[in-house]
Amino acid sequence: MTGVLILLALAALVAYLNANWRAHERARHIARQACDRAGVQFLDSSVVRRRLRPVRHRGNPVLRREYVFEFAGDGVERRRGWLILRGAALERITLDWPEGGRTVDEVGGGSHDSE
């Protein structure tokens, strides 16, 4: 019985690590596309997860992952961007412009400026 529990725990750990890796790759892909659409340079090809928490979406438990990345409009000055994945779906992506934050994409809505 103990062996079965250990195998189940290992399988759960592998599934969790795989899901995290896939979410990270998805976040990197989304950040690169957002930078391309905005006409800015995606820096270092790095996306770092800042927060992970369980939430409910349509009654189902999912993980909400928040990532930060860097970009440059002129190739020199580093600016910050954030994106949030709820499960595998993009919830919001924001690029930090010198004149203020600009939401590029949100679930259920298109591009618009934030306050």
Sequence and secondary structure as in RCSB ss.txt:
>XXXX:A:sequence
MTGVLILLALAALVAYLNANWRAHERARHIARQACDRAGVQFLDSSVVRRRLRPVRHRGNPVLRREYVFEFAGDG
VERRRGWLILRGAALERITLDWPEGGRTVDEVGGGSHDSE
>XXXX:A:secstr
 HHHHHHHHHHHHHHHHHHHHHHHHHHHHHHHHHHHHHT EEEEEEEEEEEEEEEEETTEEEEEEEEEEEEESSS
SS EEEEEEEETTEEEEEEEEETTEEEEEEETTB      
